[in-house]
Amino acid sequence: MQELGERYSVPLKVYFPDSAAVEKYVAQNGVNGFYNSVASRKACCFVRKVEPLRRALKGKGAWITGMRRDQAVTRGTLEVSAYDADQGLQKLNSAA
């Protein structure tokens, strides 16, 4: 992140998970609770990734991801531009 900001002279705003929510998750599920079940993994991802992303995207019209079609077989048909219903925004993916 630091190199990106320096290279392009762009100030970056970093969104961190809510510390109280992470503490609550760990208290209920343990540090490695995401291994316990699919539900625990989804709860962990929500606290650490989904909720901060929602805060970051609030009020935006679109967003750019780092997802690339060449990263996995399941991403082979990833569109360069698609509507992200979960976020209610247009989502742009790398064409690589």
C-alpha positions, 0 to 999 in steps of 0.5 A: 500500500505504501509503495502504491501511494508513493508511486502514484502520489495518491493518499490511501484510506485504509478501512480496518475491521471493527475491533469490537466485532473482531473481539466478539467473534474471537471470544465466541469462536476462538482465534481460528474459529473459521476452521470450525464450520462454514457458518463460522468462516462466513461470520469471520469473513463478514467481520473482517472483510465484508463490513469494512468493504461496505463502509469503503463503498458507501456512497460510491457508484462503482468499484474496481477489484483486484480479481483476475480471470487467470487466478483460478479456473472458477474465474475464467468467465469473470466479466470485466464489468458486471453489476454487483448485486451484493453491493448495489454497484457496478464492479470492474475486474482486471482483464488479465 
